[in-house]
């Protein structure tokens, strides 16, 4: 029975930490643009002179 008194506060603390991390990431702009990183890999990289990188 005493395990419940230890595990319940630990579970609540972990849940509160997860919610706080999610709110922090949302306010920091982590989830603002979810499309661009997925499309970025489709385009060739070019250097400052406009040339593609050498293999």
matplotlib code that plots the C-alpha trace (Angstrom):
import matplotlib.pyplot as plt

x = [0.0, 2.9, 4.0, 0.9, 1.9, 5.3, 4.2, 1.2, 3.2, 6.0, 3.5, 1.9, 5.4, 6.3, 3.0, 3.4, 6.9, 5.7, 2.9, 5.4, 7.8, 5.1, 3.9, 7.5, 8.1, 4.9, 5.6, 9.2, 7.8, 8.9, 5.8, 5.3, 6.5, 6.2, 6.2, 9.5, 11.9, 10.3, 10.5, 14.0, 15.6, 14.1, 16.0, 19.7, 22.1, 24.1, 27.1, 27.6, 28.6, 25.4, 27.2, 26.1, 28.5, 31.2, 30.7]
y = [0.0, 2.4, 2.1, 4.0, 6.9, 7.1, 6.3, 8.6, 11.8, 10.6, 10.0, 13.4, 15.1, 13.4, 14.3, 18.0, 18.0, 16.7, 19.3, 22.1, 21.0, 20.9, 24.4, 25.7, 24.2, 25.6, 29.1, 28.9, 28.3, 24.6, 23.6, 26.7, 25.3, 21.5, 21.4, 23.2, 20.7, 17.8, 19.6, 21.0, 17.6, 17.6, 20.7, 20.7, 22.7, 25.4, 27.3, 31.1, 31.2, 29.3, 26.0, 22.7, 21.0, 18.7, 15.0]
z = [0.0, 0.7, -2.9, -4.0, -1.8, -3.6, -7.2, -7.4, -6.7, -9.0, -11.8, -11.2, -11.3, -14.6, -16.1, -15.0, -16.4, -19.8, -19.9, -19.0, -21.7, -24.3, -23.3, -23.4, -26.8, -28.2, -26.9, -28.2, -31.8, -32.1, -33.9, -36.1, -39.4, -39.8, -43.7, -44.6, -43.0, -44.9, -48.2, -47.7, -48.4, -51.9, -53.1, -54.2, -52.1, -53.8, -52.5, -52.5, -56.1, -57.2, -57.9, -56.6, -54.1, -55.5, -54.7]

ax = plt.figure().add_subplot(projection="3d")
ax.plot(x, y, z, "-o")
ax.set_aspect("equal")
plt.show()
